[in-house]
Amino acid sequence: MAAERGAAARAQPNVFTATLARLKPAGRSANKRHASKKFPLFARFAARERAKAPDPASVAVAVFAIDQVGPAAVRACASGVEVRIAAGDEATAAVIRAALAETSRRRPTDRLIRVVIE
């Protein structure tokens, strides 16, 4: 019995050694120093195209949310009093109101934030 267990343990491949063998490049010639040959795990990231530039309007809404809504949420949570934030236009205010309506399901203090138009 003991001999069978020892043979079975030796027959199982070492997972760590097998993983390292897979990551090791096949050869290192001077002519083939490409990143995919040198670092096979990075090849899938190198071939990827860059993402398209985001819409400036969505960036503006994200900046507004970070600059205005975040601190207002902290003030509302800490004080328990309604907090008003000013949006630049009706479209931005509508987006922020919809986002606050969605997040107020999880955070009741988001109901204390009111969006007004400047």
Wavefront OBJ file of the C-alpha trace (Angstrom):
o trace
v 0.000 0.000 0.000
v 2.706 2.480 0.936
v 4.590 1.761 -2.286
v 1.483 2.470 -4.353
v 0.913 5.821 -2.643
v 4.532 6.845 -3.206
v 4.347 5.962 -6.907
v 1.073 7.873 -7.304
v 2.525 10.954 -5.612
v 5.535 10.920 -7.931
v 3.329 10.436 -10.989
v 1.315 13.606 -10.335
v 2.892 16.627 -12.007
v 4.008 19.497 -9.856
v 1.541 22.303 -10.596
v 4.061 25.035 -9.887
v 6.698 23.519 -12.198
v 4.147 22.977 -14.959
v 3.001 26.602 -14.752
v 6.540 27.948 -14.864
v 7.368 25.738 -17.834
v 4.378 27.150 -19.703
v 5.422 30.749 -19.006
v 9.078 30.227 -19.956
v 9.861 31.353 -23.507
v 10.948 28.625 -25.903
v 14.201 30.224 -27.032
v 16.100 33.482 -26.761
v 17.690 34.280 -30.065
v 19.023 37.767 -30.741
v 16.733 38.254 -33.759
v 13.499 37.365 -31.973
v 13.209 39.827 -29.108
v 9.552 40.629 -29.665
v 7.427 41.296 -26.578
v 5.105 38.391 -27.314
v 8.057 35.992 -27.418
v 9.741 37.447 -24.384
v 6.591 37.814 -22.285
v 3.834 35.542 -23.600
v 1.260 36.779 -21.078
v 1.602 40.378 -22.301
v 0.939 39.498 -25.948
v -2.834 39.607 -25.587
v -2.654 43.119 -24.126
v -0.193 44.426 -26.713
v -2.403 43.472 -29.657
v -5.474 45.164 -28.216
v -6.673 48.379 -29.806
v -7.049 51.469 -27.689
v -10.500 52.438 -26.531
v -12.317 55.238 -28.268
v -12.287 58.645 -26.638
v -15.304 59.110 -24.359
v -18.047 61.569 -25.149
v -17.215 64.992 -23.628
v -20.766 65.301 -22.260
v -20.463 62.078 -20.283
v -17.100 63.194 -18.956
v -18.640 66.478 -17.820
v -21.416 64.626 -15.977
v -18.866 62.374 -14.272
v -16.782 65.378 -13.206
v -19.903 67.082 -11.848
v -20.842 63.965 -9.917
v -17.402 63.660 -8.380
v -17.066 67.346 -7.531
v -20.578 68.138 -6.331
v -22.640 65.056 -5.526
v -19.959 63.184 -3.533
v -19.352 65.879 -0.917
v -23.084 66.647 -0.780
v -23.803 62.999 -0.010
v -21.296 63.084 2.834
v -22.828 66.288 4.230
v -26.341 64.826 4.017
v -25.249 61.628 5.708
v -23.401 63.425 8.486
v -25.981 66.113 9.200
v -29.265 64.466 8.236
v -30.391 67.749 6.668
v -31.428 68.273 3.043
v -28.528 69.450 0.840
v -28.953 71.316 -2.445
v -26.494 71.128 -5.323
v -26.580 73.331 -8.418
v -26.446 71.823 -11.903
v -25.492 73.806 -14.982
v -28.395 72.776 -17.211
v -31.589 70.709 -17.219
v -30.043 67.712 -18.992
v -27.296 67.345 -16.386
v -29.814 67.814 -13.580
v -32.057 65.111 -15.042
v -29.169 62.634 -15.231
v -28.082 63.369 -11.659
v -31.679 63.113 -10.389
v -32.095 59.736 -12.098
v -28.817 58.519 -10.608
v -29.834 59.704 -7.136
v -33.222 57.992 -7.477
v -31.420 54.756 -8.334
v -28.872 54.985 -5.517
v -31.478 56.034 -2.936
v -32.731 52.443 -2.976
v -29.483 51.382 -1.288
v -28.620 54.608 0.556
v -31.590 56.365 2.114
v -29.529 59.504 2.720
v -29.416 60.126 -1.051
v -33.044 61.214 -0.736
v -31.764 64.275 1.132
v -29.902 65.606 -1.935
v -31.842 68.034 -4.134
v -30.577 69.091 -7.562
v -31.414 72.647 -8.599
v -30.562 74.464 -11.824
v -28.345 77.551 -11.636
l 1 2 3 4 5 6 7 8 9 10 11 12 13 14 15 16 17 18 19 20 21 22 23 24 25 26 27 28 29 30 31 32 33 34 35 36 37 38 39 40 41 42 43 44 45 46 47 48 49 50 51 52 53 54 55 56 57 58 59 60 61 62 63 64 65 66 67 68 69 70 71 72 73 74 75 76 77 78 79 80 81 82 83 84 85 86 87 88 89 90 91 92 93 94 95 96 97 98 99 100 101 102 103 104 105 106 107 108 109 110 111 112 113 114 115 116 117 118
